[in-house]
């Protein structure tokens, strides 16, 4: 084994359509998230939301990139620099040269396959790179989970079923056995007592630990200590934030991972007249400043269809923007390039469009928290929503605080699914250039 690797790096591998992303999501949700990180080394545009119910919305938002040398290097750097005790790595379903480099950075694997031949191929590929399989699993849409054996060099073998997007597979004896094995490996590596990432900041007087709010509002998973944010409690979250922000000159938000929660944080800070706002970024292990951008009437736009335009927000094809509007609403969809990652320093060069602040604002995009908060700060619209694929648009800003947390499945007068799906091929081609 690769003894020089100090943390647990588990790569989820196997052929396409075996349920790797759904299984990874399930495992992640059952591990302490303060100790756990995910690296998406598969350029298929998926995220934790990919298992939400409305799969039409999910498919419309997926953006497939490619395994460019630049992206592969970014992924390997992300894995090697990740300080979390447990790192879960998601890769695509085809073996190629890029996989060699990614496997070389990992020390454990979970092999998941819907056919015997590919299961053997991925198992051998894993062992070839000195990556020890924790579990080797058959995947099937039908039947029940089975445990075949766990005595063969402590490798868990079995069959896992019903790993379908849009369905939630919470747990089973097989999943519990995998979780127990990960816990056992973590203890063996003496990482179980490792200080949670960012713990050095928690005692700071200006830090708002969102896990404390989750505990007060009974939104903590008692087994994992993870926040289980409930949109229906948005008003209570906002009120709690307002109380905590009294007499503060700045606000540093820790563990505000969901963007609708980050939106509530930003709005509570604005309403508390706090201008210095930061969000903790676990990957960089530091707080990143939210900045208000200057808005411009952007000239270099392309008309896509009636009232729908495309803007280049950031050079080097890092960030594009689709806008669409009606008489009372405006939709801003930010398209990140998965092959050309965005960093906080890029914000200074962004060209955000000026919009009508009297309209309802709907924001979409797989945005890091610090960037979403900065975009939020830049627009003074009274009603704001953030898109959660598969669920709809969550209202996180309103004059009427009782409306916080309202979910609108769609925007009246704007077919967002059609817009996102129509330009899916366009963006996939752009990011491959």
C-alpha positions as CSV (number, residue, x, y, z in Angstrom):
1,X,0.0,0.0,0.0
2,X,0.9,3.6,-0.5
3,X,2.0,4.3,3.1
4,X,3.1,7.9,2.3
5,X,-0.6,8.9,1.7
6,X,-1.8,10.1,5.1
7,X,-5.5,10.2,4.4
8,X,-8.1,7.8,3.0
9,X,-8.6,8.3,-0.8
10,X,-11.3,6.1,-2.1
11,X,-11.9,6.0,-5.9
12,X,-15.3,4.8,-7.1
13,X,-14.8,2.9,-10.3
14,X,-16.5,0.7,-12.8
15,X,-18.2,0.8,-16.2
16,X,-20.8,3.5,-17.2
17,X,-24.3,3.2,-15.9
18,X,-23.4,1.1,-12.9
19,X,-24.6,3.6,-10.3
20,X,-21.2,4.9,-9.1
21,X,-22.4,8.5,-8.5
22,X,-25.5,7.4,-6.6
23,X,-23.5,5.1,-4.4
24,X,-20.8,7.8,-3.8
25,X,-23.6,10.2,-2.8
26,X,-25.1,7.6,-0.4
27,X,-21.7,6.9,1.2
28,X,-20.9,10.6,1.5
29,X,-24.2,11.4,3.3
30,X,-23.5,8.7,5.8
31,X,-20.0,9.9,6.7
32,X,-19.1,12.9,8.9
33,X,-18.9,15.7,6.2
34,X,-16.5,17.8,8.3
35,X,-14.0,14.9,7.8
36,X,-15.0,14.0,4.2
37,X,-14.4,15.6,0.8
38,X,-15.4,14.8,-2.7
39,X,-13.3,15.2,-5.8
40,X,-15.2,15.1,-9.1
41,X,-12.6,13.6,-11.5
42,X,-15.3,12.7,-14.0
43,X,-16.1,15.5,-16.5
44,X,-19.8,14.6,-16.7
45,X,-21.2,17.6,-14.9
46,X,-22.8,15.7,-12.0
47,X,-23.0,16.7,-8.4
48,X,-24.7,15.8,-5.2
49,X,-28.0,17.0,-6.6
50,X,-27.9,14.3,-9.4
51,X,-30.2,12.1,-7.3
52,X,-33.0,14.6,-6.9
53,X,-36.5,13.7,-8.1
54,X,-36.9,15.8,-11.2
55,X,-34.5,14.1,-13.6
56,X,-35.6,16.3,-16.5
57,X,-34.0,19.2,-14.7
58,X,-31.0,17.2,-13.8
59,X,-30.3,16.1,-17.4
60,X,-30.8,19.7,-18.7
61,X,-28.1,21.0,-16.3
62,X,-25.5,18.3,-17.0
63,X,-22.4,19.5,-18.9
64,X,-19.9,16.9,-20.2
65,X,-16.3,18.0,-20.5
66,X,-13.4,15.9,-21.5
67,X,-10.2,14.5,-19.9
68,X,-7.9,17.2,-21.1
69,X,-4.3,17.2,-19.8
70,X,-5.1,20.4,-17.9
71,X,-8.2,19.0,-16.3
72,X,-6.4,15.7,-15.3
73,X,-3.6,17.7,-13.7
74,X,-6.2,19.8,-11.8
75,X,-7.9,16.6,-10.6
76,X,-4.7,15.0,-9.4
77,X,-3.6,18.2,-7.7
78,X,-7.0,18.4,-6.0
79,X,-6.7,14.8,-4.7
80,X,-3.1,15.2,-3.5
81,X,-3.8,18.6,-1.8
82,X,-7.0,17.5,-0.1
83,X,-6.6,17.5,3.7
84,X,-9.8,15.8,4.7
85,X,-9.5,12.5,6.5
86,X,-11.6,10.7,3.9
87,X,-11.5,11.7,0.2
88,X,-14.1,10.2,-2.2
89,X,-13.1,10.3,-5.8
90,X,-15.6,10.0,-8.7
91,X,-14.2,9.0,-12.1
92,X,-15.7,8.2,-15.5
93,X,-16.4,4.7,-16.7
94,X,-13.7,4.1,-19.3
95,X,-10.1,3.1,-18.7
96,X,-7.6,5.4,-20.4
97,X,-4.3,7.1,-19.7
98,X,-5.9,9.8,-17.6
99,X,-7.2,7.2,-15.2
100,X,-3.7,5.9,-14.6
101,X,-2.7,9.3,-13.2
102,X,-5.8,9.6,-11.0
103,X,-5.4,6.0,-9.7
104,X,-1.8,6.7,-8.8
105,X,-3.0,9.4,-6.3
106,X,-5.4,7.1,-4.5
107,X,-5.0,4.2,-2.0
108,X,-8.4,2.5,-1.9
109,X,-11.2,1.7,-4.3
110,X,-14.8,0.6,-4.5
111,X,-15.4,-1.4,-7.7
112,X,-19.0,-1.4,-8.9
113,X,-20.0,-3.1,-12.2
114,X,-23.2,-4.2,-14.0
115,X,-21.3,-7.1,-15.7
116,X,-18.7,-9.7,-14.6
117,X,-16.1,-8.9,-17.3
118,X,-15.8,-5.2,-16.5
119,X,-15.8,-6.0,-12.8
120,X,-12.7,-8.1,-13.3
121,X,-11.0,-5.5,-15.5
122,X,-11.5,-2.7,-13.1
123,X,-10.4,-4.8,-10.1
124,X,-7.2,-5.7,-11.9
125,X,-6.7,-2.1,-12.9
126,X,-7.1,-1.0,-9.3
127,X,-4.6,-3.6,-8.0
128,X,-2.1,-2.7,-10.8
129,X,-1.9,0.8,-9.4
130,X,-1.5,-0.4,-5.8
131,X,-5.1,0.7,-5.0
132,X,-6.7,-1.8,-2.5
133,X,-10.3,-2.6,-3.2
134,X,-12.5,-2.1,-0.1
135,X,-15.5,-3.6,-1.9
136,X,-16.1,-5.4,-5.2
137,X,-19.8,-5.2,-6.0
138,X,-22.2,-6.4,-8.7
139,X,-24.8,-3.7,-9.6
140,X,-28.3,-4.5,-10.5
141,X,-31.5,-2.5,-10.8
142,X,-33.6,-5.4,-9.5
143,X,-33.6,-7.7,-6.5
144,X,-32.2,-7.1,-3.0
145,X,-28.8,-6.2,-1.7
146,X,-26.7,-9.2,-0.8
147,X,-23.4,-9.8,1.0
148,X,-21.4,-12.6,-0.6
149,X,-18.4,-12.6,1.6
150,X,-16.0,-10.3,3.5
151,X,-13.4,-12.8,4.5
152,X,-11.3,-12.7,1.3
153,X,-8.5,-10.4,2.5
154,X,-11.2,-8.3,4.2
155,X,-12.5,-7.2,0.7
156,X,-16.3,-6.9,0.9
157,X,-18.1,-8.6,-2.0
158,X,-21.8,-8.5,-2.7
159,X,-24.6,-7.2,-4.9
160,X,-26.1,-3.7,-4.6
161,X,-29.4,-2.9,-6.2
162,X,-31.6,0.0,-7.3
163,X,-28.9,2.6,-7.6
164,X,-31.1,4.8,-9.8
165,X,-31.0,8.6,-10.1
166,X,-34.1,10.1,-8.7
167,X,-34.3,7.5,-5.9
168,X,-32.7,7.8,-2.5
169,X,-31.0,4.7,-1.2
170,X,-30.4,5.5,2.4
171,X,-28.8,2.4,3.8
172,X,-28.7,-1.4,3.8
173,X,-26.7,-4.1,5.6
174,X,-24.2,-4.0,2.7
175,X,-23.8,-0.2,2.8
176,X,-23.4,-0.3,6.6
177,X,-20.7,-2.9,6.2
178,X,-18.8,-0.6,3.7
179,X,-19.2,2.3,6.1
180,X,-17.9,0.2,9.0
181,X,-14.9,-0.8,6.8
182,X,-14.1,2.8,6.0
183,X,-14.3,3.7,9.7
184,X,-12.0,0.8,10.5
185,X,-9.4,2.0,7.9
186,X,-9.7,5.6,9.3
187,X,-8.9,4.4,12.8
188,X,-6.0,2.3,11.6
189,X,-4.5,5.4,9.9
190,X,-5.1,7.3,13.2
191,X,-7.1,10.0,11.5
192,X,-10.2,9.4,13.6
193,X,-9.1,12.0,16.1
194,X,-8.0,14.5,13.4
195,X,-9.3,18.0,14.0
196,X,-12.1,18.9,11.6
197,X,-11.1,21.2,8.8
198,X,-11.4,24.8,9.7
199,X,-11.7,24.1,13.4
200,X,-9.0,26.7,14.1
201,X,-11.5,29.3,13.0
202,X,-14.6,28.2,15.0
203,X,-13.7,30.0,18.2
204,X,-13.1,33.4,16.4
205,X,-15.7,35.9,17.6
206,X,-16.7,36.8,14.0
207,X,-17.3,33.2,12.8
208,X,-20.8,32.0,12.5
209,X,-20.7,28.2,12.7
210,X,-23.7,27.0,10.7
211,X,-23.6,23.6,12.4
212,X,-24.5,25.4,15.7
213,X,-27.6,26.8,14.0
214,X,-28.5,23.3,12.5
215,X,-28.2,21.8,16.0
216,X,-30.5,24.5,17.6
217,X,-33.1,23.9,14.9
218,X,-32.9,20.1,15.1
219,X,-31.3,19.7,11.7
220,X,-28.3,17.5,12.6
221,X,-27.9,13.9,11.8
222,X,-27.0,12.4,15.2
223,X,-24.9,9.6,13.7
224,X,-22.7,11.7,11.4
225,X,-23.1,15.2,12.9
226,X,-23.8,16.5,9.4
227,X,-26.3,19.3,8.9
228,X,-29.6,18.1,7.3
229,X,-30.8,21.5,6.0
230,X,-34.6,21.7,5.7
231,X,-35.8,24.4,3.3
232,X,-39.1,24.7,5.2
233,X,-37.1,26.1,8.1
234,X,-35.6,29.0,6.0
235,X,-37.4,31.6,8.1
236,X,-36.0,30.2,11.3
237,X,-32.5,29.9,9.9
238,X,-32.7,33.6,8.8
239,X,-34.0,34.8,12.2
240,X,-31.2,32.8,14.0
241,X,-28.6,34.4,11.7
242,X,-30.0,37.9,12.4
243,X,-29.6,37.3,16.2
244,X,-26.1,36.1,15.8
245,X,-25.0,39.0,13.6
246,X,-26.0,41.7,16.1
247,X,-23.1,44.0,17.0
248,X,-20.8,42.3,14.5
249,X,-18.6,44.3,12.1
250,X,-17.9,41.3,9.9
251,X,-19.3,37.8,9.3
252,X,-17.3,34.7,8.5
253,X,-19.7,31.8,7.7
254,X,-18.5,28.3,8.4
255,X,-20.1,25.1,6.9
256,X,-22.7,27.0,4.8
257,X,-22.4,24.4,2.0
258,X,-25.8,24.6,0.3
259,X,-26.1,27.7,-1.8
260,X,-29.6,28.5,-0.7
261,X,-28.2,28.5,2.9
262,X,-25.3,30.7,1.8
263,X,-28.0,33.0,0.2
264,X,-29.8,33.3,3.6
265,X,-26.4,34.1,5.2
266,X,-25.6,36.8,2.7
267,X,-29.0,38.4,3.0
268,X,-28.9,38.3,6.8
269,X,-25.5,40.0,6.7
270,X,-26.8,42.7,4.2
271,X,-29.9,43.3,6.4
272,X,-27.5,43.6,9.4
273,X,-25.5,46.3,7.6
274,X,-22.4,44.0,7.5
275,X,-20.2,44.7,4.5
276,X,-17.3,42.4,5.2
277,X,-18.6,38.9,4.4
278,X,-16.6,35.7,4.0
279,X,-17.4,32.0,3.4
280,X,-15.2,29.1,4.4
281,X,-13.9,27.1,1.5
282,X,-13.0,23.6,2.7
283,X,-10.8,22.8,-0.3
284,X,-8.6,25.8,0.3
285,X,-9.0,25.6,4.1
286,X,-9.6,29.4,4.4
287,X,-12.3,32.0,4.3
288,X,-12.8,33.8,1.0
289,X,-14.2,37.3,0.8
290,X,-17.5,38.0,-1.0
291,X,-17.2,41.0,-3.3
292,X,-19.7,43.3,-4.9
293,X,-19.1,43.6,-8.6
294,X,-19.5,46.6,-10.8
295,X,-22.4,46.1,-13.2
296,X,-22.1,47.0,-16.9
297,X,-24.4,47.1,-19.9
298,X,-22.5,44.4,-21.8
299,X,-22.3,44.9,-25.5
300,X,-20.5,41.7,-26.7
301,X,-23.5,39.4,-26.3
302,X,-25.1,36.9,-28.7
303,X,-28.9,36.7,-29.1
304,X,-30.0,33.1,-28.8
305,X,-33.7,33.6,-29.1
306,X,-36.4,36.0,-28.0
307,X,-35.3,37.7,-24.7
308,X,-32.5,35.2,-24.3
309,X,-28.8,36.2,-24.6
310,X,-25.4,34.7,-24.1
311,X,-22.5,36.6,-22.4
312,X,-18.9,35.8,-21.8
313,X,-18.5,36.8,-18.2
314,X,-14.8,35.8,-17.9
315,X,-12.0,35.5,-20.4
316,X,-10.3,32.1,-21.2
317,X,-13.8,30.6,-21.5
318,X,-14.0,30.1,-17.7
319,X,-17.5,31.4,-17.2
320,X,-20.4,32.1,-19.6
321,X,-23.9,33.4,-18.8
322,X,-27.3,32.9,-20.3
323,X,-29.9,35.5,-19.5
324,X,-33.6,35.4,-20.2
325,X,-36.4,37.7,-19.0
326,X,-40.1,38.4,-18.9
327,X,-41.9,41.5,-17.7
328,X,-41.4,40.6,-14.1
329,X,-38.6,38.1,-13.9
330,X,-35.0,37.6,-15.0
331,X,-33.1,34.3,-15.2
332,X,-29.3,34.2,-14.9
333,X,-27.7,30.9,-15.7
334,X,-23.9,30.8,-15.0
335,X,-22.0,28.1,-16.9
336,X,-18.7,27.1,-15.4
337,X,-16.1,25.4,-17.5
338,X,-15.2,22.1,-15.8
339,X,-11.9,22.0,-17.6
340,X,-10.8,25.5,-16.6
341,X,-11.4,26.0,-12.9
342,X,-12.3,29.4,-11.5
343,X,-10.4,30.9,-8.5
344,X,-11.3,33.9,-6.3
345,X,-8.8,36.2,-8.1
346,X,-10.9,35.8,-11.3
347,X,-13.7,37.8,-9.8
348,X,-11.9,41.1,-10.3
349,X,-12.1,40.5,-14.1
350,X,-15.7,39.4,-14.3
351,X,-18.2,41.4,-16.4
352,X,-21.6,41.0,-14.8
353,X,-24.6,42.5,-16.7
354,X,-26.7,45.3,-15.3
355,X,-30.3,44.2,-14.8
356,X,-33.6,45.6,-13.7
357,X,-33.6,45.4,-9.9
358,X,-37.4,45.6,-9.8
359,X,-37.8,42.1,-11.2
360,X,-37.6,38.8,-9.5
361,X,-34.2,37.3,-9.9
362,X,-33.6,33.6,-10.5
363,X,-30.0,32.4,-10.4
364,X,-28.7,29.1,-11.7
365,X,-25.3,27.4,-11.9
366,X,-22.9,25.1,-10.1
367,X,-21.2,27.9,-8.3
368,X,-18.7,27.8,-5.4
369,X,-20.2,29.5,-2.3
370,X,-17.9,32.5,-2.4
371,X,-18.8,33.2,-6.0
372,X,-22.5,32.7,-5.5
373,X,-22.4,35.1,-2.5
374,X,-20.5,37.7,-4.6
375,X,-23.1,37.5,-7.4
376,X,-25.8,37.8,-4.8
377,X,-24.2,40.9,-3.3
378,X,-24.0,42.5,-6.7
379,X,-27.7,42.5,-7.3
380,X,-30.1,44.5,-5.1
381,X,-33.3,42.8,-6.3
382,X,-35.8,42.3,-3.5
383,X,-36.9,38.8,-4.5
384,X,-34.2,36.2,-5.2
385,X,-34.2,32.5,-5.9
386,X,-31.4,29.9,-6.4
387,X,-31.9,26.9,-8.6
388,X,-31.5,23.4,-7.1
389,X,-31.7,21.0,-10.0
390,X,-34.3,18.4,-9.5
391,X,-36.2,20.5,-6.9
392,X,-36.7,23.9,-8.5
393,X,-36.0,27.5,-7.4
394,X,-35.7,28.2,-3.7
395,X,-36.5,31.7,-2.5
396,X,-33.8,33.0,-0.2
397,X,-34.4,36.7,-0.3
398,X,-37.7,38.6,0.1
399,X,-39.1,41.7,1.8
400,X,-41.7,39.3,3.3
401,X,-39.5,37.0,5.4
402,X,-42.3,34.5,5.8
403,X,-41.8,33.6,2.1
404,X,-38.2,32.5,2.6
405,X,-37.8,28.8,1.6
406,X,-40.7,28.8,-0.9
407,X,-39.9,26.5,-3.8
408,X,-41.1,27.4,-7.4
409,X,-40.7,24.4,-9.7
410,X,-40.4,26.7,-12.7
411,X,-40.3,30.4,-13.7
412,X,-43.6,31.7,-15.1
413,X,-43.0,32.6,-18.7
414,X,-39.4,31.1,-19.0
415,X,-38.9,27.4,-19.9
416,X,-35.6,27.0,-18.1
417,X,-35.4,23.2,-18.9
418,X,-35.7,24.0,-22.7
419,X,-33.1,26.8,-22.5
420,X,-30.6,24.6,-20.6
421,X,-31.2,21.6,-22.8
422,X,-31.0,23.6,-26.0
423,X,-27.6,25.0,-25.3
424,X,-26.2,21.9,-23.6
425,X,-24.4,20.8,-26.8
426,X,-23.1,24.3,-27.4
427,X,-21.5,24.5,-23.9
428,X,-20.1,21.0,-24.1
429,X,-18.4,21.9,-27.4
430,X,-17.1,25.2,-26.0
431,X,-15.5,23.7,-23.0
432,X,-13.7,21.1,-25.1
433,X,-11.9,23.8,-27.2
